[in-house]
Amino acid sequence: MSVSRIFGSVRRIFGGSRGMAAGAAVWLALSAGAAVVGSAGLNTARALAQTGTGSAAVSTKSSATQHDKERAGIDALIDQLHDSLKITAEQEPLWRGVTKVMRENAETMSRLAQERAEYAQTATALDNLKSYTEISEAHAAGTRRMIPVFEGLYDSMSPEQKRAADAEFRGHLQEHAHHAE
């Protein structure tokens, strides 16, 4: 299964949000392989705000459920990439470093999206710009963290594995460009 198909599946799980937080989460997680995270928290908080059912009990339960879905999505993506890239036993320690950063980046983006969603109905234009900046900066920082761990893995890959990795990333770029239209 290709990463673009995974994107579609995970987008359906997370409600299909195409906002900045969702897009940034996708790219940030893809910095090592790809995932759609963060939009689930955004969608949950938005739904609670719109329905007025944002009680602590409902909010906590929804957040836990969404977090579980996000975690399952990133785990499925990691498994798919592991298979697609044909990670060898010798590469497993390098791969674990990549997946650690992927999960950390996804968690950061999810948290930021949740925070943004909590005040989405009352945010001023300035608040919105500041939140967007925070998400963009987290995206850039996460990508910078990903480069050295992915570079170590990439350098250890066979030519066949490198071609597969290159194709995965190219596929994401094409998918990202398609949604920007």
N, C-alpha and C positions, 0 to 999 in steps of 0.2 A: 504494500500500500504506500502511495506517495505521500509526502508531507502535505501537499495541497489537499489531498483527500482527508488527511488527518485534520487539517485546518477546518475543512467543511464540517466534519463530524464534531469537533470540539466547539465550533461556532454554534452549531445547533444545540449542544448541551448547555452552552453558556448564554443562549438567548440571542445570538447574532448581533450584538452591539458592535457598531463600527466607529465609536467615538475614539478620541485620542488615547484614552487610557487603554482601551482594548487593543488598538493598533500598536501602541507602544509595548504593551505586554507581549503581543505576538512577536514583534521584532526582537525584543529583549530576550525572550526565551529562545528565539531562533538563532540568536547569536551563538548558540551552541547546538542548535538543532531544531527548535521551534516549539511553540505552544501558544494557545490562547488562554490567558489567565487574566484575572483582574476585572474583566467585564462582568463576571458573575456577581461579584460584590457590588459593582456599580448598578447592575440591573436589580438586584435584591433591594438595595437601599432606595433606589428610585421607585420601585413598586410599593415599598412600605410608605414612603413619603406621599405618594399619590393616593393611596387608599386610606391613609390615616391610621394604619394598623401597626405603627412602629412601636408597640409596647416592648418592654425589655425581654419578655419571654418569647414573643414572636420573633423579634430581631435576633436574639441569641440563637434560636433554633434555625432560622433562615441562614444566618451567617455560618453556622456550623455545617449545615447541609451544603451551602455553596462552596465552602472551603473544601469539603470532602469531594465535591465534583471537580473543583479546580485541581486538587491533588491527584485524583484519578486521571484527569486529562493529561497532566504533565507526566505522570507515570506511564500512561499508555504511549505517549509520544516518545519518551525515553526508550521504552522497550522497542518501539517501531524503528527508531534511529539506530539502536544497538544492532538490530537485525539487518537493516538496510546498509549500514556501514561495515557490517561483518567484523565487529570488534573481536579481536583475538584474546586469548587468555593472557598473553603478554601485555596487551593494551588495557586490560581491565583497570589497573591502578590509575592510568591516565584518564580513562573513561569516567571513573568515579569522581575525579576532580572536576571534569566537565559537568557531570550531572549535579554535583554539589552546587556549583555556581548557577546552573540553570534553575534549580529549586530556590536558591536564595534570591535570585533576580525575580523569579515569578512571585515569590512571597512579598517582596518589596512592592512590586507593581500592583499586586492585589490589595495590599494595605492602602496604598496611595489612592487607588480607585475607590475603595470603600470610604476613605476619608472624604474624597471629593463628592461622592454620592450622598453622604450624610448631610451635606449642606447645599446640595444642588438646587433645591427649591428656593433658597434664601440668599444664595451667593450673589455678591455684586459683580459687576464686570471686572473690577480690579481683583476681587477674590478669585474669580475664574482664571484670569491671566496668571496669577501667582500659583494656583494649583497646577495649571498647564505647565508652567515653568518647572515646578517641582517634579512632575512626572517626566518631563523631557530630560531634566538633569539626572534623574534616577536611571532613565533609559541609557543615557550616555555613559554614566558611571558603570552600569551593569555590563555594557558592551566592552568597556575598557577592562573590566575584571575577567571577561570571557576570553579575550584575545590570547593571553599567555597560556591559559590552560588548554584552549582548543588548539593553539599552535603546537604545543607539545604533542598532543594526540595526532594532529595532522602530519607532523614531521615523522611520526612513527608508522604512518600508513603506507601500505603498498600502493603502487600506481592504480590498481583497480579500486581500492578503497578511496583514494583521493578523487578519482573520477566520480564515484558515488557521492562523496561529500560535496564536490563542486556542483553536481546536478541537483542535490537537495537545496543548496543555497540559491542556485539560479532559479529553481522552481519557486522558492519563496519570494525572490525579487520580482518574478513575473506575477505572482499572486498579489503581492503588495501593490504593484503598479496597476493591476487590474482594478483593485478596490479603491485606488486613489482617483480613478476616472469618474 
